[in-house]
């Protein structure tokens, strides 16, 4: 008996020891993860909700950029079985309905979805991880109409969409995804940050704010309903509206690209501004290599109109001339000897001998000698201060990503030749935006404005957050001298170095510039490398637009500003004026011109269109491709006024909506009725080479619509 008791005591002791060891291991090493289970049971965790980045629009509400959220959706099979039991339905029938709804609003295949639902043995079934937010909303709403709350959504990713493709790519920039450091273990928690361009400049408005929600789990990791849990909804980013007009932006980019190909330029850039307000209506920079470069890489490239610095050349001369007028040093008809001029060991000369010319003709004929002598009278300090006042040598304040200040040495660092060099645009650099803003000063009566690209910011409820107002930084001249300088620049176009810019229905003022480029790694200039520039404004009587066009390193045959930048400026001007939104011409009084307003004849039959045009005293050419057709295009557009001596063009064809015609990439599309610009864009996408004769609207094509397209096939088109 004693022996048995002894063994019993030993067994009890060993069991107690084992229990103690077990408790020690559990408490210290927690092999069953009990502490975590207690934690998740009694301590709510915060689940992060990610905001949607705000949209970017042009000044008219045209979408530039938006964000799409993608979700993973799972189906809770247990809930389906419970629902089927409650409703006395066959589960297979319910699964079939669920798969029908999912595939109705997404791109998933019903057979695959249904197969997953029927054959998976797990409680939850992964259906897709790429469902758009709008699709998810439609799916859940329709299922919940039948009380089928079986979808388990979870956020997966976001994608930034640029709806106009490469248009304004360098200007808009792009975003990058950055993982949130506050939750390094959760890869789904990240933020979209502006990397460059507008996306970076206005990131604070666009990015939004994270939200969070407290969630309580039981020991089985199932969500527990608890009344006191807190949450903070995510705040989506604000909508940013730019001053950019997407139609003008398209015009500018199309013409710059055409110029790059024609003049074989390395780069091209242009800025269009409203000189009265400082609003930037278009800003474009293109490189020769862009045609073979991906969109994302272009977006991450430099925004050339603000980053690329160049010597302004003769475009700087009007500002020297204006300063001389302000100082009352010269009058319009004062004569200046512009023969070769020696300054120390340096000889200043013009491209050809000008002899003795008037003060005005120094600008009109672009004399380096003449303007150098004018600068001597002005003096270093005064010239330097005027350049600074115009905004050269520092940033414009437009808050555009990557903007350079340019280069302007302080007058105390000038050499014996710097004063003369600066008078005709050497020994200094500017960017395209700075130069355009400076010309706006002459256009608007002498006010230096702060240029701006941000029109306004609105929240998700369309409430105005902030709006940019025009800001005058300083006034640099008086009205009389400005009027004189405007006349000088008008005469540059009428009888000077930019006569190819002249239009008979709008007055243009501006100045050409041709500058040799500095050789890399050298203080001197390179051989046969130039910057070709033209800056101007119109109409001179009441300037509405200020534009600078610049080609970097065009072929030598086109290196003068008059040979490349001037023709491109003219095309841009013509196409801006032709826009239906441009109300410029009706307000103009050009000599004895009689202006007529183009009526709307779109969709009318031949007889109806003729009657309406005759009633409005419109001279016209009607292109009748189908006698039983309707008007499918017209030029000018409705309500645009133009000189009555010019002919309108009306295109009649089959009752086809060109804007909605489905393009088969294997067949020749119908180009008749399209503008040359639109036809070129379409042909480029189909790898069709166009041989164009004329300009305006396409009236005939050598390859008929519907014919098979051969690779790199050439199509001859006629335009009028």
KEVEXBA-168146 format. One record per residue (C-alpha): x, y negated, z; residue in one letter. Coordinates in steps of 0.1 Angstrom, whole numbers, m for minus. Layout:
[[X Y Z] "A"] ...
***
This chain:
[[0 0 0] "X"] [[27 m24 9] "X"] [[45 m14 m22] "X"] [[15 m23 m44] "X"] [[11 m56 m26] "X"] [[47 m64 m32] "X"] [[44 m58 m69] "X"] [[12 m78 m70] "X"] [[30 m108 m54] "X"] [[58 m104 m80] "X"] [[33 m104 m109] "X"] [[15 m135 m95] "X"] [[48 m153 m90] "X"] [[58 m145 m126] "X"] [[25 m157 m140] "X"] [[27 m189 m120] "X"] [[62 m194 m133] "X"] [[51 m188 m169] "X"] [[22 m213 m164] "X"] [[46 m239 m150] "X"] [[69 m234 m179] "X"] [[40 m237 m203] "X"] [[28 m269 m187] "X"] [[63 m283 m188] "X"] [[67 m275 m226] "X"] [[32 m289 m234] "X"] [[38 m321 m215] "X"] [[74 m327 m226] "X"] [[75 m313 m262] "X"] [[37 m314 m271] "X"] [[38 m285 m295] "X"] [[0 m288 m301] "X"] [[1 m325 m308] "X"] [[m23 m331 m279] "X"] [[m11 m366 m272] "X"] [[m19 m376 m308] "X"] [[m53 m360 m305] "X"] [[m60 m380 m273] "X"] [[m47 m411 m291] "X"] [[m69 m408 m322] "X"] [[m98 m399 m300] "X"] [[m97 m428 m276] "X"] [[m76 m454 m295] "X"] [[m91 m468 m328] "X"] [[m67 m472 m357] "X"] [[m67 m501 m381] "X"] [[m72 m494 m417] "X"] [[m60 m521 m441] "X"] [[m82 m534 m468] "X"] [[m65 m550 m498] "X"] [[m77 m583 m514] "X"] [[m83 m586 m551] "X"] [[m59 m611 m567] "X"] [[m77 m642 m581] "X"] [[m84 m647 m618] "X"] [[m66 m673 m640] "X"] [[m87 m693 m665] "X"] [[m80 m719 m691] "X"] [[m96 m754 m688] "X"] [[m128 m742 m705] "X"] [[m133 m711 m684] "X"] [[m117 m686 m708] "X"] [[m102 m657 m690] "X"] [[m64 m654 m690] "X"] [[m58 m629 m662] "X"] [[m78 m607 m639] "X"] [[m74 m577 m615] "X"] [[m90 m543 m617] "X"] [[m91 m520 m586] "X"] [[m88 m482 m590] "X"] [[m102 m457 m565] "X"] [[m100 m420 m558] "X"] [[m134 m404 m553] "X"] [[m140 m371 m535] "X"] [[m173 m353 m531] "X"] [[m183 m339 m497] "X"] [[m197 m304 m506] "X"] [[m210 m299 m471] "X"] [[m233 m329 m475] "X"] [[m245 m315 m508] "X"] [[m254 m282 m493] "X"] [[m272 m299 m464] "X"] [[m291 m321 m489] "X"] [[m300 m290 m510] "X"] [[m313 m272 m479] "X"] [[m333 m302 m467] "X"] [[m348 m308 m502] "X"] [[m352 m271 m509] "X"] [[m331 m274 m541] "X"] [[m306 m251 m557] "X"] [[m270 m266 m549] "X"] [[m260 m259 m585] "X"] [[m288 m282 m597] "X"] [[m276 m310 m573] "X"] [[m240 m306 m584] "X"] [[m251 m309 m620] "X"] [[m269 m341 m612] "X"] [[m239 m355 m594] "X"] [[m216 m347 m622] "X"] [[m240 m364 m647] "X"] [[m240 m396 m627] "X"] [[m203 m397 m623] "X"] [[m197 m392 m660] "X"] [[m224 m417 m670] "X"] [[m203 m445 m655] "X"] [[m168 m432 m660] "X"] [[m146 m416 m686] "X"] [[m146 m382 m668] "X"] [[m157 m351 m687] "X"] [[m189 m335 m673] "X"] [[m178 m299 m678] "X"] [[m146 m305 m658] "X"] [[m163 m324 m630] "X"] [[m190 m297 m627] "X"] [[m165 m269 m627] "X"] [[m146 m286 m598] "X"] [[m178 m290 m578] "X"] [[m190 m254 m583] "X"] [[m157 m235 m579] "X"] [[m137 m254 m552] "X"] [[m140 m238 m518] "X"] [[m128 m267 m497] "X"] [[m152 m291 m480] "X"] [[m141 m321 m501] "X"] [[m134 m320 m539] "X"] [[m111 m345 m556] "X"] [[m129 m357 m588] "X"] [[m107 m385 m600] "X"] [[m81 m410 m588] "X"] [[m86 m436 m615] "X"] [[m122 m449 m611] "X"] [[m127 m486 m616] "X"] [[m143 m506 m588] "X"] [[m173 m514 m610] "X"] [[m177 m478 m620] "X"] [[m176 m467 m583] "X"] [[m203 m492 m574] "X"] [[m226 m480 m602] "X"] [[m220 m443 m592] "X"] [[m227 m448 m555] "X"] [[m257 m470 m561] "X"] [[m274 m445 m584] "X"] [[m267 m415 m561] "X"] [[m279 m434 m530] "X"] [[m313 m440 m547] "X"] [[m318 m402 m541] "X"] [[m302 m404 m507] "X"] [[m271 m386 m520] "X"] [[m243 m403 m500] "X"] [[m218 m377 m509] "X"] [[m190 m398 m525] "X"] [[m158 m404 m504] "X"] [[m139 m434 m520] "X"] [[m104 m443 m512] "X"] [[m84 m471 m528] "X"] [[m55 m460 m550] "X"] [[m41 m489 m570] "X"] [[m47 m523 m587] "X"] [[m38 m534 m622] "X"] [[m33 m570 m635] "X"] [[m50 m575 m669] "X"] [[m40 m602 m693] "X"] [[m70 m604 m716] "X"] [[m54 m625 m743] "X"] [[m24 m603 m748] "X"] [[8 m621 m756] "X"] [[m8 m656 m757] "X"] [[9 m678 m732] "X"] [[29 m648 m719] "X"] [[60 m667 m708] "X"] [[38 m695 m693] "X"] [[15 m671 m673] "X"] [[43 m648 m662] "X"] [[35 m616 m643] "X"] [[32 m600 m609] "X"] [[51 m573 m591] "X"] [[38 m548 m565] "X"] [[55 m550 m531] "X"] [[49 m524 m504] "X"] [[36 m539 m471] "X"] [[64 m537 m446] "X"] [[39 m536 m417] "X"] [[28 m501 m428] "X"] [[59 m485 m445] "X"] [[44 m450 m442] "X"] [[13 m459 m462] "X"] [[22 m463 m498] "X"] [[m13 m475 m507] "X"] [[m8 m506 m487] "X"] [[9 m531 m509] "X"] [[5 m566 m522] "X"] [[6 m581 m556] "X"] [[30 m610 m557] "X"] [[36 m635 m584] "X"] [[70 m628 m600] "X"] [[73 m656 m624] "X"] [[53 m682 m644] "X"] [[19 m694 m633] "X"] [[15 m662 m613] "X"] [[44 m673 m591] "X"] [[37 m711 m591] "X"] [[2 m707 m577] "X"] [[7 m674 m558] "X"] [[m6 m689 m525] "X"] [[m40 m695 m542] "X"] [[m42 m663 m561] "X"] [[m30 m636 m536] "X"] [[m58 m636 m510] "X"] [[m57 m622 m475] "X"] [[m56 m587 m461] "X"] [[m85 m574 m441] "X"] [[m87 m545 m416] "X"] [[m113 m522 m400] "X"] [[m110 m503 m367] "X"] [[m118 m466 m372] "X"] [[m122 m440 m344] "X"] [[m115 m403 m350] "X"] [[m123 m372 m330] "X"] [[m99 m343 m324] "X"] [[m107 m328 m357] "X"] [[m99 m361 m375] "X"] [[m136 m367 m383] "X"] [[m148 m403 m381] "X"] [[m167 m411 m349] "X"] [[m195 m437 m349] "X"] [[m188 m462 m322] "X"] [[m206 m496 m317] "X"] [[m178 m518 m305] "X"] [[m153 m513 m333] "X"] [[m141 m545 m350] "X"] [[m132 m555 m385] "X"] [[m120 m584 m406] "X"] [[m130 m583 m443] "X"] [[m104 m589 m469] "X"] [[m105 m623 m485] "X"] [[m100 m621 m522] "X"] [[m78 m645 m540] "X"] [[m91 m678 m554] "X"] [[m97 m685 m591] "X"] [[m71 m708 m607] "X"] [[m82 m730 m636] "X"] [[m54 m744 m658] "X"] [[m54 m775 m679] "X"] [[m44 m753 m709] "X"] [[m68 m751 m738] "X"] [[m65 m715 m751] "X"] [[m75 m726 m787] "X"] [[m47 m752 m788] "X"] [[m23 m728 m772] "X"] [[m31 m703 m800] "X"] [[m26 m729 m827] "X"] [[8 m739 m812] "X"] [[21 m703 m808] "X"] [[10 m693 m843] "X"] [[28 m722 m859] "X"] [[59 m718 m838] "X"] [[61 m682 m848] "X"] [[56 m691 m885] "X"] [[84 m717 m881] "X"] [[108 m691 m864] "X"] [[104 m668 m894] "X"] [[106 m696 m920] "X"] [[135 m715 m905] "X"] [[152 m684 m889] "X"] [[154 m703 m856] "X"] [[167 m686 m825] "X"] [[139 m701 m803] "X"] [[110 m725 m807] "X"] [[91 m745 m782] "X"] [[63 m771 m780] "X"] [[42 m790 m755] "X"] [[9 m807 m761] "X"] [[m3 m832 m735] "X"] [[m30 m857 m729] "X"] [[m10 m889 m726] "X"] [[m37 m907 m706] "X"] [[m39 m881 m678] "X"] [[m8 m860 m679] "X"] [[m28 m828 m685] "X"] [[m8 m801 m703] "X"] [[m30 m787 m730] "X"] [[m5 m762 m744] "X"] [[29 m751 m735] "X"] [[47 m724 m757] "X"] [[81 m710 m760] "X"] [[90 m682 m784] "X"] [[122 m663 m793] "X"] [[132 m646 m826] "X"] [[133 m613 m807] "X"] [[98 m615 m793] "X"] [[84 m596 m823] "X"] [[103 m565 m811] "X"] [[99 m570 m774] "X"] [[73 m555 m750] "X"] [[47 m578 m735] "X"] [[59 m572 m700] "X"] [[95 m582 m709] "X"] [[83 m613 m726] "X"] [[63 m623 m695] "X"] [[94 m620 m674] "X"] [[114 m641 m698] "X"] [[122 m678 m694] "X"] [[94 m703 m700] "X"] [[115 m722 m726] "X"] [[97 m756 m726] "X"] [[108 m761 m690] "X"] [[139 m740 m688] "X"] [[157 m746 m721] "X"] [[178 m778 m720] "X"] [[189 m795 m752] "X"] [[203 m829 m762] "X"] [[174 m850 m774] "X"] [[193 m867 m803] "X"] [[175 m896 m820] "X"] [[142 m889 m801] "X"] [[158 m909 m773] "X"] [[163 m941 m793] "X"] [[127 m956 m789] "X"] [[133 m958 m751] "X"] [[165 m978 m756] "X"] [[147 m1000 m781] "X"] [[118 m1006 m757] "X"] [[142 m1015 m728] "X"] [[158 m1041 m751] "X"] [[124 m1056 m758] "X"] [[116 m1056 m721] "X"] [[149 m1074 m714] "X"] [[141 m1099 m743] "X"] [[175 m1091 m759] "X"] [[161 m1086 m794] "X"] [[131 m1094 m815] "X"] [[115 m1072 m842] "X"] [[131 m1090 m872] "X"] [[166 m1097 m856] "X"] [[193 m1084 m880] "X"] [[221 m1060 m869] "X"] [[251 m1049 m889] "X"] [[250 m1011 m890] "X"] [[283 m1005 m908] "X"] [[307 m980 m893] "X"] [[315 m990 m857] "X"] [[348 m983 m838] "X"] [[346 m978 m801] "X"] [[382 m972 m789] "X"] [[394 m942 m808] "X"] [[359 m931 m817] "X"] [[340 m941 m848] "X"] [[302 m942 m847] "X"] [[285 m938 m881] "X"] [[251 m930 m896] "X"] [[243 m901 m920] "X"] [[245 m928 m947] "X"] [[255 m964 m948] "X"] [[226 m987 m938] "X"] [[243 m1021 m939] "X"] [[225 m1049 m921] "X"] [[190 m1039 m910] "X"] [[163 m1053 m887] "X"] [[160 m1043 m850] "X"] [[128 m1024 m859] "X"] [[145 m1005 m887] "X"] [[171 m992 m862] "X"] [[142 m969 m851] "X"] [[125 m965 m884] "X"] [[157 m955 m902] "X"] [[173 m940 m871] "X"] [[206 m958 m870] "X"] [[232 m945 m844] "X"] [[254 m976 m850] "X"] [[225 m1000 m845] "X"] [[212 m984 m813] "X"] [[247 m981 m799] "X"] [[251 m1019 m803] "X"] [[217 m1024 m786] "X"] [[228 m1003 m757] "X"] [[260 m1024 m753] "X"] [[238 m1054 m748] "X"] [[216 m1036 m722] "X"] [[245 m1023 m701] "X"] [[252 m990 m683] "X"] [[233 m996 m650] "X"] [[201 m1008 m668] "X"] [[201 m979 m693] "X"] [[207 m954 m666] "X"] [[180 m967 m644] "X"] [[155 m967 m673] "X"] [[163 m931 m681] "X"] [[158 m921 m645] "X"] [[125 m941 m644] "X"] [[113 m921 m674] "X"] [[120 m888 m656] "X"] [[152 m877 m672] "X"] [[177 m860 m649] "X"] [[151 m846 m625] "X"] [[121 m823 m624] "X"] [[87 m837 m635] "X"] [[68 m825 m604] "X"] [[45 m804 m625] "X"] [[51 m773 m603] "X"] [[59 m750 m632] "X"] [[80 m720 m624] "X"] [[116 m722 m635] "X"] [[116 m759 m645] "X"] [[151 m774 m650] "X"] [[160 m809 m642] "X"] [[181 m815 m673] "X"] [[214 m833 m670] "X"] [[220 m870 m667] "X"] [[253 m881 m652] "X"] [[252 m910 m628] "X"] [[266 m941 m644] "X"] [[296 m942 m620] "X"] [[308 m909 m637] "X"] [[305 m922 m673] "X"] [[335 m923 m696] "X"] [[342 m952 m720] "X"] [[320 m935 m747] "X"] [[290 m923 m725] "X"] [[269 m955 m729] "X"] [[270 m952 m767] "X"] [[265 m915 m767] "X"] [[235 m917 m744] "X"] [[219 m943 m767] "X"] [[215 m917 m795] "X"] [[208 m887 m772] "X"] [[242 m871 m765] "X"] [[260 m864 m732] "X"] [[226 m857 m717] "X"] [[201 m828 m718] "X"] [[163 m827 m714] "X"] [[136 m801 m716] "X"] [[106 m802 m739] "X"] [[81 m811 m711] "X"] [[103 m840 m700] "X"] [[105 m854 m735] "X"] [[68 m850 m741] "X"] [[60 m868 m709] "X"] [[84 m896 m718] "X"] [[66 m901 m752] "X"] [[33 m901 m733] "X"] [[46 m932 m715] "X"] [[48 m951 m749] "X"] [[15 m936 m759] "X"] [[m5 m947 m728] "X"] [[8 m982 m724] "X"] [[39 m978 m703] "X"] [[27 m956 m674] "X"] [[50 m927 m663] "X"] [[26 m899 m653] "X"] [[31 m868 m633] "X"] [[23 m840 m658] "X"] [[2 m812 m644] "X"] [[m10 m777 m654] "X"] [[m33 m769 m624] "X"] [[m68 m783 m631] "X"] [[m86 m769 m601] "X"] [[m89 m739 m577] "X"] [[m122 m723 m567] "X"] [[m131 m696 m542] "X"] [[m152 m664 m548] "X"] [[m183 m685 m543] "X"] [[m172 m710 m569] "X"] [[m166 m736 m542] "X"] [[m140 m762 m551] "X"] [[m108 m757 m530] "X"] [[m86 m783 m547] "X"] [[m85 m804 m578] "X"] [[m55 m822 m594] "X"] [[m61 m858 m602] "X"] [[m39 m879 m626] "X"] [[m11 m896 m609] "X"] [[8 m927 m621] "X"] [[43 m926 m608] "X"] [[54 m960 m621] "X"] [[49 m985 m649] "X"] [[80 m993 m670] "X"] [[69 m1018 m696] "X"] [[43 m1044 m706] "X"] [[14 m1039 m731] "X"] [[29 m1062 m758] "X"] [[62 m1044 m760] "X"] [[46 m1010 m759] "X"] [[24 m1021 m789] "X"] [[55 m1031 m808] "X"] [[73 m998 m800] "X"] [[41 m979 m811] "X"] [[42 m998 m844] "X"] [[79 m989 m849] "X"] [[71 m952 m843] "X"] [[41 m954 m867] "X"] [[64 m968 m893] "X"] [[88 m939 m888] "X"] [[60 m918 m901] "X"] [[48 m942 m928] "X"] [[82 m951 m943] "X"] [[110 m937 m922] "X"] [[125 m903 m914] "X"] [[92 m885 m908] "X"] [[71 m894 m938] "X"] [[61 m857 m943] "X"] [[41 m860 m911] "X"] [[18 m886 m926] "X"] [[m19 m878 m928] "X"] [[m44 m900 m946] "X"] [[m71 m896 m919] "X"] [[m52 m901 m887] "X"] [[m23 m924 m877] "X"] [[7 m908 m862] "X"] [[37 m923 m844] "X"] [[68 m904 m835] "X"] [[105 m899 m839] "X"] [[127 m872 m853] "X"] [[158 m859 m836] "X"] [[187 m838 m848] "X"] [[214 m828 m823] "X"] [[245 m807 m826] "X"] [[247 m780 m799] "X"] [[275 m778 m775] "X"] [[298 m748 m783] "X"] [[298 m722 m756] "X"] [[329 m724 m733] "X"] [[339 m757 m749] "X"] [[334 m794 m743] "X"] [[330 m799 m781] "X"] [[302 m791 m805] "X"] [[296 m759 m824] "X"] [[297 m758 m862] "X"] [[263 m756 m880] "X"] [[243 m751 m848] "X"] [[216 m777 m842] "X"] [[185 m786 m822] "X"] [[157 m799 m844] "X"] [[131 m820 m826] "X"] [[101 m842 m833] "X"] [[81 m860 m806] "X"] [[50 m880 m814] "X"] [[14 m890 m806] "X"] [[m19 m897 m823] "X"] [[m39 m917 m832] "X"] [[m16 m946 m827] "X"] [[m46 m970 m820] "X"] [[m58 m949 m791] "X"] [[m35 m920 m784] "X"] [[m52 m888 m773] "X"] [[m24 m863 m779] "X"] [[13 m863 m773] "X"] [[33 m834 m788] "X"] [[69 m823 m790] "X"] [[81 m796 m813] "X"] [[116 m782 m810] "X"] [[135 m755 m830] "X"] [[167 m741 m816] "X"] [[194 m732 m841] "X"] [[174 m731 m873] "X"] [[192 m723 m905] "X"] [[214 m751 m916] "X"] [[191 m758 m946] "X"] [[164 m768 m921] "X"] [[185 m783 m893] "X"] [[172 m819 m896] "X"] [[141 m826 m875] "X"] [[123 m838 m907] "X"] [[128 m804 m923] "X"] [[115 m781 m896] "X"] [[99 m797 m865] "X"] [[81 m824 m886] "X"] [[62 m799 m909] "X"] [[53 m778 m878] "X"] [[41 m809 m859] "X"] [[19 m818 m889] "X"] [[3 m783 m891] "X"] [[m4 m783 m853] "X"] [[m20 m818 m856] "X"] [[m42 m808 m885] "X"] [[m55 m777 m868] "X"] [[m62 m795 m835] "X"] [[m82 m821 m853] "X"] [[m101 m794 m871] "X"] [[m113 m778 m838] "X"] [[m150 m782 m832] "X"] [[m141 m793 m797] "X"] [[m120 m822 m810] "X"] [[m141 m853 m812] "X"] [[m112 m875 m823] "X"] [[m120 m885 m859] "X"] [[m156 m899 m854] "X"] [[m141 m926 m831] "X"] [[m114 m936 m856] "X"] [[m115 m965 m881] "X"] [[m90 m959 m908] "X"] [[m91 m986 m934] "X"] [[m121 m981 m958] "X"] [[m125 m945 m949] "X"] [[m161 m933 m948] "X"] [[m165 m905 m923] "X"] [[m191 m878 m927] "X"] [[m202 m852 m902] "X"] [[m202 m815 m913] "X"] [[m236 m799 m908] "X"] [[m240 m763 m895] "X"] [[m248 m741 m925] "X"] [[m237 m707 m910] "X"] [[m262 m679 m918] "X"] [[m280 m699 m945] "X"] [[m287 m687 m980] "X"] [[m270 m703 m1010] "X"] [[m300 m725 m1018] "X"] [[m305 m735 m982] "X"] [[m268 m744 m977] "X"] [[m267 m764 m1009] "X"] [[m298 m784 m999] "X"] [[m285 m792 m965] "X"] [[m250 m802 m978] "X"] [[m265 m825 m1005] "X"] [[m288 m841 m980] "X"] [[m258 m850 m958] "X"] [[m238 m863 m988] "X"] [[m211 m837 m984] "X"] [[m188 m829 m1013] "X"] [[m182 m791 m1012] "X"] [[m169 m761 m1029] "X"] [[m190 m730 m1025] "X"] [[m173 m696 m1028] "X"] [[m200 m671 m1038] "X"] [[m188 m636 m1032] "X"] [[m224 m623 m1031] "X"] [[m253 m642 m1047] "X"] [[m278 m626 m1023] "X"] [[m256 m632 m993] "X"] [[m254 m658 m965] "X"] [[m228 m684 m954] "X"] [[m203 m664 m933] "X"] [[m178 m693 m928] "X"] [[m174 m730 m933] "X"] [[m146 m755 m931] "X"] [[m147 m779 m913] "X"] [[m167 m764 m884] "X"] [[m201 m778 m875] "X"] [[m202 m814 m861] "X"] [[m166 m821 m871] "X"] [[m163 m855 m890] "X"] [[m139 m859 m919] "X"] [[m131 m882 m948] "X"] [[m159 m882 m974] "X"] [[m134 m880 m1002] "X"] [[m125 m845 m991] "X"] [[m143 m813 m1000] "X"] [[m158 m789 m975] "X"] [[m155 m752 m982] "X"] [[m184 m728 m978] "X"] [[m180 m691 m981] "X"] [[m209 m669 m990] "X"] [[m208 m631 m986] "X"] [[m228 m601 m975] "X"] [[m246 m603 m943] "X"] [[m217 m592 m921] "X"] [[m208 m606 m888] "X"] [[m170 m610 m893] "X"] [[m164 m616 m856] "X"] [[m180 m582 m848] "X"] [[m169 m562 m878] "X"] [[m154 m529 m867] "X"] [[m118 m526 m879] "X"] [[m107 m493 m893] "X"] [[m69 m492 m891] "X"] [[m68 m469 m921] "X"] [[m89 m491 m944] "X"] [[m85 m526 m958] "X"] [[m106 m551 m938] "X"] [[m126 m579 m954] "X"] [[m104 m610 m951] "X"] [[m127 m633 m972] "X"] [[m141 m661 m951] "X"] [[m114 m659 m925] "X"] [[m89 m686 m918] "X"] [[m54 m679 m930] "X"] [[m42 m679 m893] "X"] [[m68 m652 m884] "X"] [[m61 m631 m915] "X"] [[m23 m632 m907] "X"] [[m29 m620 m872] "X"] [[m52 m592 m883] "X"] [[m28 m581 m911] "X"] [[1 m580 m887] "X"] [[m18 m556 m864] "X"] [[m25 m533 m893] "X"] [[11 m536 m907] "X"] [[m1 m552 m940] "X"] [[21 m577 m957] "X"] [[1 m607 m970] "X"] [[12 m628 m1000] "X"] [[m7 m660 m995] "X"] [[m13 m687 m1020] "X"] [[m30 m719 m1008] "X"] [[m42 m727 m973] "X"] [[m74 m730 m953] "X"] [[m100 m702 m958] "X"] [[m94 m669 m976] "X"] [[m115 m668 m1008] "X"] [[m101 m636 m1025] "X"] [[m80 m606 m1018] "X"] [[m62 m581 m1042] "X"] [[m70 m550 m1021] "X"] [[m107 m546 m1018] "X"] [[m124 m540 m984] "X"] [[m127 m503 m976] "X"] [[m97 m492 m997] "X"] [[m71 m470 m980] "X"] [[m41 m489 m966] "X"] [[m6 m477 m974] "X"] [[22 m483 m949] "X"] [[37 m518 m953] "X"] [[13 m524 m983] "X"] [[13 m559 m997] "X"] [[m20 m577 m1003] "X"] [[m23 m609 m1023] "X"] [[m48 m634 m1009] "X"] [[m60 m667 m1022] "X"] [[m69 m695 m998] "X"] [[m86 m729 m1003] "X"] 
***
